[in-house]
Amino acid sequence: MAMRTFTHLYDDFQDAQRTVEALQTAGVPHDDISIVSNNADSRHGATAAGASGTGDVNETRAGTGASTGTLVGGGIGLLTGLGLLAIPGVGPVVAAGWLIATATGAGIGAAGGGLLGSLVHAGVPEGHAHAYAEGVRRGGTLVTVRGEESQADRIESVLNGRMPAAVDMTARRTDYQTDGWEKFDDNAPHYTAEQLSAERAKRSAAL
């Protein structure tokens, strides 16, 4: 049976957490949910590069050039397995779930890795994938769910119920393009803590 991929971006990590918890409560298997959140400012603990932070981290390897560790007490289910790693073009993130294997090159080969490549490989249209990857680069949190057609109604019901908390990607992409953005670039430098702070202040002011 054909698989479908559902993706939402959140400016607030807690909104993304609540979405993951709602999906799990609705019976969506942990193995079909992924979460990726920008951590360039160490909001969620130590960075993947090993800088000091507040998280309890045990670093291991997770793909070429990426280090990861488990954050203890991250939440329930999938959220207890949040790990630290670095993704090209995005920088340090906390993440868990099936999307991470391809984002680090482990699932489809290094040439197809990265957040953009993993989203496209999962069936997200390339234009949308560029905007989602850029959203994470600029401080957002991505929740991605895969499911068979038989699960689609259950997944959509949860995500639609959480829609007010999610980013309107049509408006956000237009906002990016107004600033001169064209597409996500794996080779671009990731945002610094100061740039993330400015980006988040901009989003808060727009509410």
C-alpha positions as CSV (number, residue, x, y, z in Angstrom):
1,M,0.0,0.0,0.0
2,A,1.3,3.5,-0.9
3,M,2.7,5.6,1.9
4,R,2.0,9.3,2.4
5,T,4.0,11.9,4.2
6,F,2.6,14.7,6.3
7,T,4.7,17.6,7.5
8,H,4.1,20.6,9.7
9,L,6.5,23.3,10.9
10,Y,6.2,25.0,14.3
11,D,7.9,28.1,15.6
12,D,7.4,26.9,19.2
13,F,9.0,23.7,20.2
14,Q,6.4,23.0,22.8
15,D,3.7,23.2,20.1
16,A,5.6,20.5,18.1
17,Q,5.9,18.4,21.3
18,R,2.2,18.6,21.9
19,T,1.5,17.5,18.3
20,V,3.8,14.5,18.6
21,E,2.1,13.5,21.9
22,A,-1.4,13.9,20.2
23,L,-0.3,11.7,17.4
24,Q,1.0,9.0,19.8
25,T,-2.3,9.3,21.8
26,A,-4.2,8.7,18.6
27,G,-2.4,5.5,18.0
28,V,0.1,6.6,15.4
29,P,3.2,4.3,15.8
30,H,6.3,6.0,17.2
31,D,8.2,4.6,14.2
32,D,6.1,6.7,11.8
33,I,6.8,10.0,13.5
34,S,9.8,12.3,13.4
35,I,10.7,15.6,15.0
36,V,13.7,17.9,14.2
37,S,14.3,21.1,16.1
38,N,17.0,23.7,15.6
39,N,19.4,23.8,18.5
40,A,22.1,26.2,17.3
41,D,21.5,28.3,20.4
42,S,21.6,25.3,22.8
43,R,18.0,25.7,23.9
44,H,17.6,22.0,24.3
45,G,21.0,21.3,26.0
46,A,24.5,20.8,24.8
47,T,25.2,21.3,21.0
48,A,26.2,18.4,18.8
49,A,29.7,19.8,18.7
50,G,30.0,19.0,22.4
51,A,29.7,22.5,23.8
52,S,28.5,22.7,27.4
53,G,24.8,22.9,28.0
54,T,22.0,21.9,30.3
55,G,21.1,18.5,28.8
56,D,22.3,15.1,29.9
57,V,24.1,13.9,26.8
58,N,26.1,10.9,25.8
59,E,27.7,11.5,22.4
60,T,27.9,8.8,19.7
61,R,28.2,8.8,16.0
62,A,25.2,9.1,13.6
63,G,26.4,9.5,10.1
64,T,29.3,11.3,8.4
65,G,30.3,14.4,10.3
66,A,27.3,14.2,12.7
67,S,27.4,13.4,16.4
68,T,24.4,12.6,18.5
69,G,23.4,11.8,22.0
70,T,20.3,11.1,24.0
71,L,18.5,13.9,25.9
72,V,17.2,12.4,29.2
73,G,13.6,13.3,30.2
74,G,12.6,14.7,26.8
75,G,9.0,13.7,27.1
76,I,6.9,10.6,26.5
77,G,7.3,7.9,23.8
78,L,9.3,9.2,20.8
79,L,10.2,12.4,22.8
80,T,12.3,10.4,25.3
81,G,14.7,9.5,22.5
82,L,15.5,13.0,21.4
83,G,19.2,13.2,20.3
84,L,21.7,15.8,19.4
85,L,23.3,15.9,15.9
86,A,24.4,18.3,13.2
87,I,22.8,18.6,9.8
88,P,24.5,20.4,6.9
89,G,23.0,23.8,6.3
90,V,20.9,23.6,9.5
91,G,23.6,23.1,12.1
92,P,22.9,21.6,15.6
93,V,19.5,20.1,16.1
94,V,17.6,17.8,18.5
95,A,15.8,15.1,16.7
96,A,14.2,11.7,16.9
97,G,12.4,9.4,14.5
98,W,12.6,7.8,11.0
99,L,13.6,10.9,9.1
100,I,16.9,11.2,10.9
101,A,18.4,8.1,9.2
102,T,18.1,9.8,5.8
103,A,19.0,13.2,7.1
104,T,22.4,11.9,8.2
105,G,22.9,9.9,5.0
106,A,22.4,6.5,6.7
107,G,19.3,5.5,4.9
108,I,19.8,6.6,1.3
109,G,23.6,7.3,1.0
110,A,25.5,10.4,1.8
111,A,24.7,12.0,-1.5
112,G,21.0,11.9,-0.7
113,G,21.3,13.0,2.9
114,G,20.6,16.2,4.6
115,L,17.3,17.5,5.7
116,L,16.2,18.6,2.2
117,G,17.2,15.3,0.6
118,S,15.5,13.3,3.3
119,L,12.2,15.2,2.9
120,V,12.3,14.8,-0.9
121,H,13.1,11.1,-0.6
122,A,10.1,10.8,1.7
123,G,7.8,12.2,-0.9
124,V,7.5,15.9,0.1
125,P,7.4,18.0,-3.1
126,E,10.8,19.7,-3.6
127,G,9.4,23.2,-3.4
128,H,7.8,22.5,-0.1
129,A,10.8,20.6,1.2
130,H,13.0,23.7,0.6
131,A,10.7,25.9,2.6
132,Y,10.5,23.3,5.5
133,A,14.2,22.9,5.6
134,E,14.7,26.6,5.7
135,G,12.2,26.9,8.5
136,V,14.2,24.6,10.6
137,R,17.4,26.5,9.7
138,R,15.7,29.7,11.0
139,G,14.8,28.2,14.4
140,G,11.7,26.1,13.7
141,T,10.7,22.6,14.6
142,L,9.6,20.1,12.0
143,V,7.1,17.2,12.7
144,T,6.9,14.7,9.9
145,V,4.6,11.7,9.8
146,R,4.4,8.8,7.4
147,G,1.4,6.5,7.0
148,E,-0.5,4.2,4.7
149,E,-3.7,5.4,3.2
150,S,-5.6,3.5,5.8
151,Q,-4.0,5.7,8.5
152,A,-4.4,9.0,6.6
153,D,-7.7,10.0,8.2
154,R,-6.4,9.5,11.7
155,I,-3.1,11.4,11.0
156,E,-4.9,14.3,9.2
157,S,-7.5,14.6,12.0
158,V,-4.7,15.1,14.6
159,L,-2.7,17.5,12.4
160,N,-5.8,19.5,11.4
161,G,-6.8,19.9,15.0
162,R,-3.3,21.3,15.7
163,M,-3.3,23.5,12.6
164,P,-3.6,26.9,14.5
165,A,-0.3,26.2,16.2
166,A,1.5,25.3,12.9
167,V,3.2,27.7,10.5
168,D,1.3,28.8,7.4
169,M,3.9,27.7,4.9
170,T,2.5,29.6,2.0
171,A,2.8,32.9,3.9
172,R,6.2,31.9,5.4
173,R,7.7,31.1,2.0
174,T,6.5,34.4,0.6
175,D,8.1,36.1,3.6
176,Y,11.4,34.3,3.0
177,Q,11.3,35.3,-0.7
178,T,10.6,38.9,0.1
179,D,13.9,38.9,2.0
180,G,15.7,37.6,-1.1
181,W,15.6,33.9,-0.3
182,E,15.3,31.5,-3.2
183,K,16.0,28.0,-1.9
184,F,17.5,26.0,1.0
185,D,21.3,25.5,0.6
186,D,23.0,22.6,2.4
187,N,26.3,24.5,2.0
188,A,25.1,27.7,3.6
189,P,26.3,28.5,7.2
190,H,23.8,27.7,9.9
191,Y,22.2,30.5,11.9
192,T,24.1,31.7,14.9
193,A,22.4,32.1,18.3
194,E,22.2,35.8,17.7
195,Q,20.5,35.4,14.3
196,L,18.1,32.9,15.7
197,S,17.2,35.3,18.5
198,A,16.5,38.0,15.9
199,E,14.5,35.7,13.7
200,R,12.3,34.6,16.7
201,A,11.8,38.2,17.7
202,K,10.6,38.9,14.2
203,R,8.1,36.1,14.3
204,S,6.8,37.1,17.7
205,A,6.3,40.7,16.5
206,A,4.3,39.5,13.5
207,L,1.7,37.7,15.7
